[in-house]
Amino acid sequence: MHKTLEGKSVLVTGSSRGIGRGIAVRLAERGARVCVNYRQDEDAARHTLAAVERAGSTGFIVQADVSRREDVAMLATRVQEQFGTLDVYVSNALGNLLGFLSPPFIVSLAQFDEAFACQARAFFMGVQALNGLMRDAGRIIALSYWPGSHLGGFQPYFAMGANKAAVEAMCRYYAVALARRGITVNAVCAGLTDDSIVNQLPPPARDALLGRLRDGWTPMGRPGTPADIGGAVAALCGDDAAWITGQTIVADGGASLMSPEAPLDFQRA
Ligand SMILES: NC(=O)c1ccc[n+]([C@@H]2O[C@H](COP(=O)([O-])OP(=O)(O)OC[C@H]3O[C@@H](n4cnc5c(N)ncnc54)[C@H](OP(=O)(O)O)[C@@H]3O)[C@@H](O)[C@H]2O)c1
């Protein structure tokens, strides 16, 4: 794999497993050094770091809860101590999604606040804390979910969807604010991804969701993987993506192109 990110330093929040791990490993394969952040599962974070090292790169792990201001400040300090500066900040950490999956008139204020704390507020605190470390021509990338931020059909996603929409809007504002430094800011919307939080759902729900994607609701015929999303993020980190900023980019194998109004059989190629 071409070492397009040789000499770059990256931070991927929530990279002990799932999509974050896929991003960390793909950026390491491209040559970047990686700060692996996690909240509670140190073993999993070490597993990611081992994969980063197998990919031929180096890095370190930091326990920090991105919803806590003092943790985010400490995370920035650790990055500064280890890397000096930062080229890529990926805001990926999820929070306790299964705890606040709840429809609009069922969700509690505490659940809504929790979604905000680990998404829009965490992204805000992360950019504030890391901005001073970011090198010119850097990259800021936030993970989002297009059906959650643009549609309304999956009602339990209410609190998260509202936050993902906010994160995408924040990317646009930050993109303008940081443009003169050549720092691009984009959101990457993963489609429903295998080997992620989806696999923590009760098996009938997990199988129904991933099965639909395999049955044709993803035109490419399968759900995405963390490596697929890592590839999208790596592409945005490359020099060739320097003119792309403030965008919400969907990486879902075409799933969002399918029409909810027509039976699948009508839509097949
Ligand atoms: N999965 C999908 O299909 C999908 C689709 C679209 C977008 N996304 C987005 O992709 C991102 C990753 O999702 P995922 O499915 O990969 O999640 P996941 O497999 O559940 O992994 C979540 C990661 O975030 C960490 N984390 C959770 N809360 C944290 C906190 N408060 N502070 C720091 N780290 C925290 C976890 O660390 P610990 O294990 O230590 O808790 C873990 O490393 C999220 O932003 C999600 O909204 C996911």
The ligand as an SDF file (V2000), in Angstrom:
LIG
                    3D

 48 52  0  0  0  0  0  0  0  0999 V2000
  -21.7180    1.1570   12.9880 N   0  0  0  0  0  0  0  0  0  0  0  0
  -22.3480    1.7270   11.9910 C   0  0  0  0  0  0  0  0  0  0  0  0
  -23.0370    1.0640   11.1940 O   0  0  0  0  0  0  0  0  0  0  0  0
  -22.2140    3.2040   11.7970 C   0  0  0  0  0  0  0  0  0  0  0  0
  -22.8710    3.8190   10.7200 C   0  0  0  0  0  0  0  0  0  0  0  0
  -22.7130    5.1870   10.5380 C   0  0  0  0  0  0  0  0  0  0  0  0
  -21.9170    5.9280   11.3980 C   0  0  0  0  0  0  0  0  0  0  0  0
  -21.3020    5.2980   12.4530 N   0  0  0  0  0  0  0  0  0  0  0  0
  -20.4790    6.1200   13.3410 C   0  0  0  0  0  0  0  0  0  0  0  0
  -19.1720    5.5580   13.4050 O   0  0  0  0  0  0  0  0  0  0  0  0
  -18.6050    5.8270   14.6840 C   0  0  0  0  0  0  0  0  0  0  0  0
  -18.1050    4.5220   15.2930 C   0  0  0  0  0  0  0  0  0  0  0  0
  -19.1990    3.6200   15.4420 O   0  0  0  0  0  0  0  0  0  0  0  0
  -18.9520    2.0640   15.7040 P   0  0  0  0  0  0  0  0  0  0  0  0
  -20.1740    1.3650   15.2620 O   0  0  0  0  0  0  0  0  0  0  0  0
  -17.6400    1.6720   15.1700 O   0  0  0  0  0  0  0  0  0  0  0  0
  -18.8960    2.0120   17.3060 O   0  0  0  0  0  0  0  0  0  0  0  0
  -18.3880    0.8240   18.2610 P   0  0  0  0  0  0  0  0  0  0  0  0
  -18.0110   -0.3940   17.5140 O   0  0  0  0  0  0  0  0  0  0  0  0
  -19.4080    0.7100   19.3410 O   0  0  0  0  0  0  0  0  0  0  0  0
  -17.0410    1.4400   18.8760 O   0  0  0  0  0  0  0  0  0  0  0  0
  -17.1650    2.6070   19.6200 C   0  0  0  0  0  0  0  0  0  0  0  0
  -15.7870    3.1120   19.9780 C   0  0  0  0  0  0  0  0  0  0  0  0
  -15.9530    4.3630   20.6390 O   0  0  0  0  0  0  0  0  0  0  0  0
  -15.3450    4.2820   21.9290 C   0  0  0  0  0  0  0  0  0  0  0  0
  -16.1120    5.1540   22.8190 N   0  0  0  0  0  0  0  0  0  0  0  0
  -17.4140    5.0680   23.1390 C   0  0  0  0  0  0  0  0  0  0  0  0
  -17.7620    6.0900   23.9330 N   0  0  0  0  0  0  0  0  0  0  0  0
  -16.6380    6.8310   24.1200 C   0  0  0  0  0  0  0  0  0  0  0  0
  -16.3440    8.0190   24.8380 C   0  0  0  0  0  0  0  0  0  0  0  0
  -17.2910    8.6500   25.5480 N   0  0  0  0  0  0  0  0  0  0  0  0
  -15.0820    8.4910   24.8080 N   0  0  0  0  0  0  0  0  0  0  0  0
  -14.1160    7.8540   24.0980 C   0  0  0  0  0  0  0  0  0  0  0  0
  -14.3330    6.7320   23.3900 N   0  0  0  0  0  0  0  0  0  0  0  0
  -15.5890    6.2350   23.4110 C   0  0  0  0  0  0  0  0  0  0  0  0
  -15.3460    2.8310   22.2990 C   0  0  0  0  0  0  0  0  0  0  0  0
  -14.3560    2.5630   23.2740 O   0  0  0  0  0  0  0  0  0  0  0  0
  -14.6210    1.4880   24.4790 P   0  0  0  0  0  0  0  0  0  0  0  0
  -14.7810    0.1550   23.8200 O   0  0  0  0  0  0  0  0  0  0  0  0
  -13.4000    1.5730   25.3210 O   0  0  0  0  0  0  0  0  0  0  0  0
  -15.8700    1.9430   25.1520 O   0  0  0  0  0  0  0  0  0  0  0  0
  -15.0510    2.2030   20.9410 C   0  0  0  0  0  0  0  0  0  0  0  0
  -13.6760    2.2990   20.6560 O   0  0  0  0  0  0  0  0  0  0  0  0
  -19.6880    6.5190   15.4970 C   0  0  0  0  0  0  0  0  0  0  0  0
  -19.5090    7.9180   15.4580 O   0  0  0  0  0  0  0  0  0  0  0  0
  -20.9610    6.1300   14.7690 C   0  0  0  0  0  0  0  0  0  0  0  0
  -22.0200    7.0420   14.9590 O   0  0  0  0  0  0  0  0  0  0  0  0
  -21.4390    3.9700   12.6750 C   0  0  0  0  0  0  0  0  0  0  0  0
  1  2  1  0
  2  3  2  0
  2  4  1  0
  4  5  1  0
  4 48  2  0
  5  6  2  0
  6  7  1  0
  7  8  2  0
  8  9  1  0
  8 48  1  0
  9 10  1  0
  9 46  1  0
 10 11  1  0
 11 12  1  0
 11 44  1  0
 12 13  1  0
 13 14  1  0
 14 15  2  0
 14 16  1  0
 14 17  1  0
 17 18  1  0
 18 19  2  0
 18 20  1  0
 18 21  1  0
 21 22  1  0
 22 23  1  0
 23 24  1  0
 23 42  1  0
 24 25  1  0
 25 26  1  0
 25 36  1  0
 26 27  1  0
 26 35  1  0
 27 28  2  0
 28 29  1  0
 29 30  1  0
 29 35  2  0
 30 31  1  0
 30 32  2  0
 32 33  1  0
 33 34  2  0
 34 35  1  0
 36 37  1  0
 36 42  1  0
 37 38  1  0
 38 39  2  0
 38 40  1  0
 38 41  1  0
 42 43  1  0
 44 45  1  0
 44 46  1  0
 46 47  1  0
M  CHG  2   8   1  16  -1
M  END
$$$$
